[in-house]
Amino acid sequence: MRYNFKNFDFVRKSKAFFIGSIVTTLIGIVSLFLVGLNYGIDFKSGSSVDVVLTKAYNADEVKSLLDSEGFGQYTLTAGDGRLSIRFEAVLDEAQQQKLQADFHSKIDDKASFEINIVDVDIAREQETNALIGILVASVGILLYVTIRFEWRFAVAAIVALLYDAFFVITLFSVFRLEVNLPFILAVLTVIGYSINDTVVIFDRIRENLRFAKIKTHDDLANVVNTSVSQTLTRSINTVMTVAFAAICLFIFGSESIKMFSLAMIFGLISGAYSSIFIASPLWYLLRRNAKPKKPAKVQNAP
């Protein structure tokens, strides 16, 4: 499928997109400051219980059972033949055995259980490792783009990548979606797709610069607009293909990968947006404001 944006002025329209991106970022900062993230058990202490049932069940009966036994605060996710229960407290051995016994006697005598416990130290370690992973990936991308292109391309790419990651985090904070390890994996995957789109556009800009005669700012803007238009079809088709797969995983996949799929969907859309409307116009601004190189002095022959 081809898209005709040949006459669209991405550079001149960038101000509106910059303002929209800044507003979104501010909303995210406020949301993180006021309500934070809804951490799953991977990043906070507690118990995770996955129950596989062999017969039909009533979710209200399960809630009534959990409420009556005094297990504390919990989150229940009901699926087809499967229950996922996240307890904020760590269940001891006696509580685990009682939970299984109650399920077998009142819900399903053949139900099977998978119980995972995360203590405070492990949760903090996993949170730290996740942040280190994102930081290392960003630094690696910065070095790669700097070596392959120039520092202005690298700065524009990193700004776009940070926006993509923060956009996904913002949506998960605003809508109180659960943040777990698959979420971190999705963010890192989104960063990979986003830098791929950005590098494709930057590579076309660099190629077009070789044959362009840049005398004014308009000439430089035309190079950016032309380069984005030439790669736009590829970028959109790639994102749509992967997003379609992510949507299918979200609709038909198990509960354990729904947040991963949702983060992928958000991130892929943001990645395509940032590559086109943030990274390329930002590089133009950096290049436009660069000081012209001084011509080399010609020494007179003796």
MINU-829874 format. One line per 5 residues: number of its first residue (from 0); for each residue x, y, z of N, C-alpha, C. Coordinates in steps of 0.05 Angstrom, whole numbers, plus 5000, padded with zeros to 4 digits. Layout:
REM MINU-829874
NUM	X:Y:Z:X:Y:Z:X:Y:Z | ...
This chain:
REM MINU-829874
0	5017:4976:5000:5000:5000:5000:5018:5025:5000 | 5012:5044:4983:5028:5068:4981:5012:5092:4991 | 5027:5111:5003:5014:5135:5015:5027:5159:5002 | 5010:5178:4993:5020:5201:4979:5022:5225:4998 | 5046:5230:5008:5051:5253:5025:5073:5270:5012
5	5074:5270:4986:5096:5283:4972:5096:5313:4977 | 5073:5325:4980:5071:5354:4983:5067:5362:5012 | 5069:5343:5031:5065:5350:5059:5091:5361:5070 | 5089:5384:5083:5113:5397:5094:5117:5389:5123 | 5132:5367:5127:5136:5356:5154:5152:5376:5171
10	5170:5390:5160:5186:5409:5176:5170:5432:5185 | 5155:5445:5168:5139:5468:5175:5116:5461:5195 | 5106:5436:5193:5084:5428:5211:5095:5417:5237 | 5121:5415:5240:5133:5402:5263:5126:5417:5289 | 5122:5443:5289:5117:5458:5313:5092:5447:5328
15	5071:5441:5313:5047:5430:5325:5053:5403:5338 | 5068:5387:5324:5074:5360:5334:5093:5362:5359 | 5111:5381:5359:5128:5385:5382:5112:5393:5406 | 5093:5412:5402:5076:5421:5424:5059:5398:5435 | 5048:5382:5417:5032:5359:5425:5049:5339:5441
20	5073:5334:5432:5091:5315:5446:5099:5326:5473 | 5104:5352:5475:5111:5364:5501:5088:5362:5520 | 5063:5367:5511:5039:5365:5528:5036:5337:5538 | 5040:5317:5520:5037:5289:5528:5058:5282:5549 | 5083:5292:5545:5104:5287:5565:5097:5299:5592
25	5086:5324:5592:5079:5337:5617:5057:5321:5631 | 5037:5311:5616:5016:5295:5627:5028:5270:5641 | 5047:5258:5627:5060:5235:5638:5075:5241:5664 | 5089:5263:5665:5104:5271:5689:5085:5275:5712 | 5063:5290:5707:5043:5295:5728:5031:5269:5738
30	5024:5251:5719:5012:5225:5727:5031:5208:5743 | 5056:5207:5735:5076:5192:5750:5080:5204:5778 | 5079:5230:5779:5084:5243:5805:5060:5239:5824 | 5036:5239:5813:5012:5238:5830:5004:5209:5836 | 5004:5192:5816:4993:5164:5821:5014:5143:5816
35	5036:5150:5801:5057:5130:5797:5049:5108:5777 | 5062:5086:5779:5056:5063:5761:5043:5041:5777 | 5027:5026:5764:5013:5003:5776:5031:4978:5773 | 5051:4976:5791:5070:4954:5789:5057:4927:5794 | 5065:4908:5777:5057:4881:5781:5075:4867:5802
40	5071:4842:5805:5086:4827:5826:5115:4826:5819 | 5122:4829:5793:5151:4828:5786:5167:4851:5799 | 5153:4873:5805:5167:4897:5815:5159:4905:5844 | 5143:4888:5857:5137:4893:5885:5132:4866:5898 | 5134:4866:5924:5131:4841:5939:5102:4832:5938
45	5098:4806:5939:5071:4795:5938:5072:4766:5928 | 5049:4756:5923:5046:4728:5913:5029:4728:5888 | 5037:4712:5869:5022:4709:5844:5013:4680:5842 | 4987:4677:5838:4975:4650:5837:4960:4647:5811 | 4968:4629:5795:4955:4622:5770:4941:4595:5773
50	4915:4595:5768:4898:4572:5772:4887:4562:5746 | 4891:4537:5739:4879:4525:5715:4856:4507:5724 | 4832:4513:5714:4808:4499:5722:4799:4479:5701 | 4786:4458:5710:4778:4437:5691:4748:4438:5685 | 4734:4457:5698:4705:4459:5693:4697:4488:5696
55	4672:4494:5688:4662:4522:5689:4661:4532:5718 | 4665:4558:5721:4666:4569:5748:4651:4596:5747 | 4644:4606:5771:4632:4632:5774:4652:4651:5787 | 4658:4673:5773:4678:4691:5784:4670:4703:5810 | 4644:4707:5814:4634:4719:5839:4639:4699:5862
60	4637:4673:5857:4642:4653:5878:4671:4654:5886 | 4689:4658:5866:4717:4659:5872:4723:4683:5889 | 4712:4706:5882:4716:4731:5898:4706:4727:5926 | 4683:4714:5929:4671:4710:5955:4690:4692:5972 | 4701:4672:5959:4720:4654:5973:4744:4669:5983
65	4756:4685:5965:4780:4700:5972:4775:4721:5994 | 4752:4734:5992:4745:4754:6012:4741:4742:6040 | 4729:4719:6040:4722:4706:6066:4746:4695:6080 | 4767:4689:6066:4790:4676:6079:4811:4695:6089 | 4807:4721:6084:4826:4741:6095:4854:4740:6084
70	4856:4738:6058:4883:4737:6045:4894:4766:6040 | 4878:4786:6046:4887:4813:6041:4879:4823:6013 | 4890:4846:6006:4884:4858:5980:4894:4840:5957 | 4878:4839:5936:4885:4822:5913:4873:4833:5888 | 4884:4824:5865:4873:4831:5839:4867:4805:5825
75	4842:4802:5816:4833:4777:5803:4828:4782:5773 | 4841:4766:5756:4837:4767:5727:4826:4740:5719 | 4802:4740:5708:4789:4715:5700:4790:4711:5671 | 4798:4687:5662:4799:4680:5634:4784:4654:5629 | 4787:4644:5605:4773:4619:5597:4788:4595:5610
80	4777:4585:5631:4789:4562:5644:4814:4569:5660 | 4818:4594:5665:4843:4602:5679:4837:4627:5697 | 4849:4627:5720:4848:4650:5738:4876:4659:5745 | 4879:4686:5746:4904:4697:5754:4899:4715:5778 | 4911:4709:5801:4906:4724:5825:4933:4735:5835
85	4933:4762:5840:4957:4776:5849:4951:4786:5877 | 4964:4774:5897:4961:4783:5925:4983:4803:5931 | 4976:4825:5945:4995:4845:5953:5013:4835:5976 | 5002:4816:5991:5018:4805:6013:5031:4778:6004 | 5053:4771:6017:5066:4746:6012:5052:4724:6027
90	5041:4704:6013:5027:4682:6026:5048:4662:6038 | 5044:4655:6063:5062:4635:6074:5052:4607:6066 | 5067:4587:6076:5061:4560:6067:5033:4551:6076 | 5025:4559:6100:4998:4551:6110:4976:4564:6093 | 4980:4590:6086:4960:4604:6070:4958:4592:6042
95	4981:4584:6031:4980:4572:6004:4965:4545:6005 | 4970:4529:6025:4956:4504:6027:4926:4507:6032 | 4919:4527:6048:4891:4533:6053:4877:4542:6028 | 4890:4560:6012:4879:4570:5987:4873:4547:5968 | 4892:4529:5965:4888:4506:5947:4866:4488:5957
100	4866:4483:5983:4845:4465:5994:4817:4477:5991 | 4814:4503:5995:4788:4516:5991:4779:4515:5962 | 4798:4519:5943:4791:4517:5915:4782:4489:5908 | 4797:4469:5918:4789:4442:5912:4762:4434:5923 | 4755:4444:5947:4730:4436:5959:4706:4453:5950
105	4711:4478:5941:4688:4495:5934:4686:4503:5905 | 4708:4502:5890:4708:4511:5862:4712:4488:5843 | 4735:4475:5845:4742:4453:5826:4762:4435:5840 | 4754:4410:5844:4772:4391:5858:4796:4382:5842 | 4796:4389:5816:4819:4381:5800:4835:4405:5790
110	4831:4428:5803:4846:4452:5795:4875:4449:5801 | 4892:4460:5784:4921:4460:5788:4931:4488:5793 | 4953:4491:5808:4962:4517:5817:4991:4521:5810 | 4997:4546:5803:5025:4555:5801:5028:4580:5818 | 5044:4578:5839:5047:4600:5858:5076:4611:5857
115	5078:4637:5853:5104:4650:5853:5104:4672:5873 | 5126:4674:5888:5129:4694:5909:5153:4712:5903 | 5149:4738:5906:5171:4757:5902:5173:4773:5928 | 5197:4773:5940:5201:4790:5964:5211:4817:5956 | 5214:4835:5976:5220:4863:5971:5247:4866:5957
120	5267:4851:5966:5294:4854:5954:5295:4846:5925 | 5281:4824:5919:5281:4815:5891:5266:4835:5873 | 5244:4846:5884:5229:4865:5868:5246:4890:5862 | 5260:4900:5882:5277:4923:5878:5300:4917:5858 | 5311:4893:5860:5333:4885:5842:5323:4884:5813
125	5299:4873:5809:5288:4871:5782:5281:4898:5771 | 5271:4917:5788:5266:4944:5778:5291:4958:5770 | 5312:4955:5786:5338:4967:5780:5350:4955:5754 | 5348:4929:5751:5359:4916:5726:5344:4925:5702 | 5317:4929:5704:5301:4938:5682:5310:4966:5673
130	5314:4984:5692:5323:5011:5686:5351:5011:5674 | 5369:4994:5684:5396:4992:5673:5394:4982:5644 | 5377:4962:5639:5374:4952:5612:5366:4973:5592 | 5346:4990:5599:5337:5011:5582:5360:5032:5578 | 5374:5038:5599:5396:5057:5597:5419:5047:5579
135	5426:5022:5583:5448:5011:5566:5439:5010:5537 | 5414:5003:5532:5404:5003:5504:5405:5031:5492 | 5398:5051:5507:5398:5079:5497:5427:5088:5491 | 5445:5082:5509:5473:5089:5505:5485:5075:5481 | 5479:5050:5478:5488:5035:5454:5478:5047:5428
140	5452:5054:5428:5441:5066:5404:5454:5093:5399 | 5459:5109:5420:5472:5135:5417:5499:5132:5404 | 5515:5113:5413:5541:5108:5402:5539:5099:5373 | 5521:5080:5367:5518:5070:5340:5511:5091:5320 | 5491:5108:5327:5482:5129:5308:5504:5150:5305
145	5518:5156:5327:5540:5176:5326:5561:5167:5307 | 5569:5141:5309:5590:5130:5292:5581:5128:5263 | 5557:5120:5259:5547:5116:5231:5540:5142:5218 | 5530:5161:5233:5521:5186:5221:5538:5209:5233 | 5525:5225:5250:5538:5247:5264:5523:5251:5290
150	5534:5269:5307:5522:5272:5334:5494:5284:5333 | 5488:5300:5312:5461:5312:5311:5440:5290:5305 | 5447:5272:5288:5429:5249:5283:5425:5233:5309 | 5447:5229:5324:5445:5213:5349:5427:5227:5370 | 5430:5253:5373:5414:5268:5392:5384:5266:5385
155	5378:5270:5359:5350:5269:5350:5339:5241:5354 | 5355:5221:5349:5345:5193:5352:5340:5187:5381 | 5358:5195:5399:5354:5189:5428:5329:5204:5438 | 5325:5229:5430:5302:5243:5439:5276:5229:5431 | 5276:5219:5406:5253:5204:5396:5249:5178:5411
160	5270:5164:5417:5268:5139:5431:5258:5143:5460 | 5269:5164:5473:5260:5169:5500:5231:5177:5501 | 5222:5191:5480:5194:5198:5478:5177:5173:5475 | 5186:5154:5458:5170:5130:5454:5167:5114:5480 | 5190:5111:5494:5189:5096:5520:5171:5110:5540
165	5173:5137:5541:5158:5152:5561:5128:5153:5553 | 5122:5153:5528:5095:5153:5518:5080:5127:5528 | 5094:5104:5525:5082:5079:5534:5079:5080:5564 | 5099:5089:5579:5098:5091:5608:5075:5110:5617 | 5071:5132:5602:5050:5150:5608:5022:5137:5606
170	5018:5123:5584:4992:5110:5581:4987:5089:5602 | 5008:5074:5610:5004:5054:5631:4999:5067:5658 | 5010:5091:5662:5006:5105:5687:4978:5117:5688 | 4969:5130:5666:4943:5143:5665:4921:5123:5668 | 4923:5100:5654:4901:5081:5653:4905:5059:5674
175	4926:5061:5691:4931:5043:5713:4934:5014:5704 | 4948:5010:5682:4953:4984:5672:4977:4972:5686 | 4978:4946:5688:4999:4932:5704:5025:4933:5690 | 5046:4941:5705:5073:4941:5694:5088:4917:5705 | 5097:4899:5687:5112:4875:5695:5136:4871:5677
180	5149:4849:5679:5173:4844:5663:5167:4843:5633 | 5145:4830:5624:5139:4832:5596:5135:4860:5586 | 5126:4878:5603:5123:4907:5595:5151:4918:5589 | 5171:4912:5605:5198:4922:5600:5209:4910:5574 | 5203:4885:5569:5211:4872:5544:5198:4886:5520
185	5173:4893:5523:5159:4907:5502:5171:4935:5496 | 5178:4949:5517:5191:4975:5514:5217:4973:5499 | 5234:4953:5506:5259:4949:5492:5255:4941:5463 | 5234:4925:5458:5228:4917:5430:5219:4941:5414 | 5203:4958:5426:5193:4983:5413:5217:5001:5406
190	5236:5003:5425:5260:5019:5419:5274:5009:5395 | 5276:4982:5392:5289:4971:5369:5275:4977:5343 | 5248:4975:5343:5233:4982:5318:5235:5011:5312 | 5234:5028:5333:5235:5057:5329:5261:5066:5317 | 5283:5055:5328:5309:5064:5317:5313:5053:5289
195	5301:5031:5282:5302:5021:5255:5289:5040:5235 | 5265:5050:5242:5251:5070:5226:5267:5095:5224 | 5278:5104:5246:5292:5129:5247:5318:5128:5230 | 5332:5105:5232:5357:5102:5217:5351:5101:5187 | 5329:5089:5179:5322:5088:5151:5318:5116:5140
200	5303:5133:5155:5299:5161:5146:5325:5176:5146 | 5341:5173:5167:5366:5188:5169:5385:5179:5146 | 5385:5154:5139:5402:5145:5117:5394:5157:5091 | 5368:5160:5087:5358:5173:5062:5365:5203:5063 | 5363:5216:5086:5371:5244:5088:5400:5248:5081
205	5417:5231:5092:5446:5232:5086:5452:5228:5057 | 5438:5209:5045:5442:5203:5016:5433:5227:4999 | 5410:5239:5006:5400:5262:4990:5417:5286:4994 | 5430:5289:5017:5447:5312:5022:5471:5312:5003 | 5480:5288:4994:5503:5287:4977:5498:5300:4950
210	5473:5300:4941:5467:5310:4914:5452:5336:4915 | 5446:5346:4939:5431:5371:4942:5450:5395:4944 | 5442:5417:4934:5456:5442:4937:5443:5458:4959 | 5455:5457:4982:5443:5471:5006:5453:5499:5008 | 5436:5518:5001:5444:5546:5003:5427:5561:5024
215	5402:5552:5028:5384:5565:5047:5372:5544:5065 | 5358:5554:5086:5344:5537:5104:5321:5521:5090 | 5309:5534:5070:5288:5521:5054:5299:5497:5039 | 5323:5500:5029:5336:5477:5015:5340:5453:5033 | 5348:5459:5058:5352:5438:5077:5325:5425:5085
220	5305:5442:5089:5278:5432:5095:5267:5414:5073 | 5273:5422:5048:5263:5406:5025:5276:5378:5025 | 5302:5377:5033:5316:5351:5035:5302:5333:5055 | 5296:5345:5079:5283:5329:5100:5255:5320:5091 | 5239:5338:5080:5212:5331:5071:5213:5309:5049
225	5231:5312:5031:5234:5292:5009:5242:5265:5020 | 5261:5265:5039:5271:5240:5050:5249:5225:5066 | 5234:5240:5081:5212:5228:5097:5191:5217:5078 | 5184:5232:5057:5163:5223:5038:5172:5197:5024 | 5198:5195:5017:5208:5172:5003:5208:5147:5020
230	5210:5150:5046:5211:5126:5064:5185:5122:5079 | 5165:5139:5075:5141:5138:5091:5125:5112:5087 | 5122:5104:5062:5107:5080:5056:5119:5056:5070 | 5145:5054:5068:5159:5031:5081:5154:5032:5111 | 5157:5055:5124:5154:5057:5153:5126:5050:5162
235	5106:5061:5148:5078:5055:5156:5071:5026:5152 | 5078:5015:5129:5072:4987:5124:5085:4968:5144 | 5110:4974:5151:5124:4957:5171:5110:4958:5198 | 5103:4983:5206:5089:4986:5232:5062:4973:5232 | 5047:4976:5210:5020:4964:5209:5022:4933:5210
240	5042:4922:5197:5045:4893:5197:5050:4882:5225 | 5070:4895:5239:5076:4886:5266:5054:4892:5285 | 5041:4915:5282:5019:4923:5300:4995:4903:5297 | 4991:4894:5272:4969:4874:5268:4975:4849:5284 | 5000:4840:5283:5007:4816:5298:5004:4821:5328
245	5012:4845:5338:5009:4851:5366:4979:4852:5374 | 4962:4863:5357:4934:4864:5363:4922:4836:5365 | 4930:4818:5347:4921:4791:5348:4930:4777:5374 | 4955:4782:5383:4964:4771:5408:4948:4782:5431 | 4941:4807:5430:4925:4819:5452:4897:4808:5453
250	4885:4803:5430:4857:4793:5429:4856:4763:5436 | 4874:4748:5424:4872:4718:5425:4893:4706:5444 | 4913:4722:5453:4934:4711:5470:4924:4707:5499 | 4942:4694:5514:4935:4689:5543:4938:4715:5559 | 4929:4713:5584:4930:4737:5601:4959:4745:5607
255	4977:4727:5607:5005:4733:5614:5019:4751:5594 | 5009:4752:5569:5022:4768:5549:5005:4792:5539 | 4982:4796:5552:4965:4818:5543:4978:4845:5546 | 4991:4849:5570:5003:4875:5575:5027:4879:5556 | 5041:4857:5550:5063:4859:5531:5053:4868:5503
260	5031:4855:5495:5019:4862:5469:5009:4891:5468 | 4996:4899:5490:4985:4926:5491:5008:4947:5490 | 5029:4942:5505:5052:4960:5505:5065:4961:5477 | 5066:4939:5463:5076:4938:5436:5059:4955:5417 | 5033:4953:5420:5015:4968:5403:5019:4998:5407
265	5019:5007:5432:5024:5035:5438:5051:5044:5428 | 5071:5028:5433:5099:5036:5426:5104:5037:5396 | 5092:5018:5381:5096:5018:5352:5084:5043:5339 | 5060:5050:5348:5047:5075:5338:5065:5099:5345 | 5074:5100:5370:5090:5122:5378:5117:5123:5363
270	5128:5099:5358:5154:5097:5344:5152:5108:5316 | 5131:5101:5302:5128:5112:5275:5124:5142:5276 | 5108:5151:5295:5103:5180:5298:5128:5195:5304 | 5144:5185:5323:5168:5200:5331:5189:5200:5309 | 5192:5179:5294:5212:5178:5273:5206:5199:5251
275	5180:5203:5246:5172:5221:5224:5170:5249:5234 | 5156:5253:5257:5149:5280:5265:5166:5292:5287 | 5184:5276:5299:5202:5287:5319:5231:5285:5311 | 5241:5261:5305:5269:5257:5300:5279:5273:5275 | 5265:5271:5253:5274:5285:5228:5272:5315:5231
280	5249:5327:5240:5249:5356:5243:5268:5366:5264 | 5273:5350:5285:5292:5358:5306:5321:5359:5294 | 5327:5340:5277:5354:5341:5264:5356:5366:5247 | 5334:5372:5233:5334:5397:5216:5340:5421:5233 | 5328:5423:5256:5332:5447:5274:5361:5448:5283
285	5372:5425:5290:5400:5424:5299:5419:5431:5276 | 5414:5421:5253:5431:5427:5230:5428:5455:5220 | 5404:5466:5221:5399:5493:5212:5413:5513:5230 | 5414:5508:5255:5426:5527:5274:5456:5522:5277 | 5467:5503:5262:5496:5498:5264:5512:5521:5252
290	5534:5527:5263:5551:5548:5252:5564:5538:5226 | 5564:5555:5206:5577:5546:5181:5607:5542:5185 | 5617:5523:5171:5646:5518:5173:5662:5540:5159 | 5683:5547:5172:5701:5568:5160:5716:5556:5137 | 5717:5570:5114:5732:5560:5092:5762:5558:5098
295	5774:5537:5088:5803:5533:5094:5819:5555:5080 | 5840:5563:5094:5857:5584:5083:5875:5572:5062 | 5878:5586:5040:5895:5577:5018:5922:5592:5020 | 5942:5576:5023:5969:5588:5025:5980:5594:4997 | 5991:5617:4995:6003:5625:4969:6029:5611:4965
300	6033:5602:4941:6057:5588:4934:6081:5607:4935 | 6104:5599:4945:6127:5617:4946:6136:5625:4918
